[in-house]
């Protein structure tokens, strides 16, 4: 396992769902990047579709989306279309 995976393992249940969003920045970023692995770098996602992907991990899809935009993992336009940034 990679170091980041070991550090974030405590935040995921055996089924892959997130127990909670970590407070520490380093761990929060690792968790967000882990979730982002489900996204394609050449795809654009309407908010509803992105929510369906995020919901596999955590029910608070809005918080995860906001964090991903805030930490520049995702970008969005005014029509609420999201895409990965430079991954």
FENGI-V376279 format. One record per residue. PHI is phi as a letter, one per 40 degrees, with the letter a starting at -180 (none if undefined). PSI is psi as a letter, one per 20 degrees, with the letter a starting at -180 (none if undefined). Layout:
phi = (PHI	PHI)
psi = (PSI	PSI)
//
This chain:
phi = (none	c	d	c	c	c	c	c	d	c	c	b	c	c	c	g	c	c	c	a	c	c	c	c	d	d	c	c	c	c	c	c	c	c	c	c	c	c	b	c	c	b	b	b	b	c	d	c	c	c	d	c	c	c	c	c	b	a	c	c	c	c	c	c	d	d	c	c	c	d	c	f	c	b	b	a	b	c	c	f	b	b	a	c	c	f	c)
psi = (q	q	g	h	h	g	h	i	h	i	i	q	r	h	j	i	q	p	g	r	p	q	h	p	g	g	h	g	g	g	g	g	h	g	h	i	i	i	q	p	i	j	q	p	o	q	g	g	g	g	h	h	g	h	h	h	g	q	h	m	h	g	g	g	g	g	g	h	g	g	j	k	h	q	r	q	a	i	j	l	p	q	q	q	o	k	none)
//
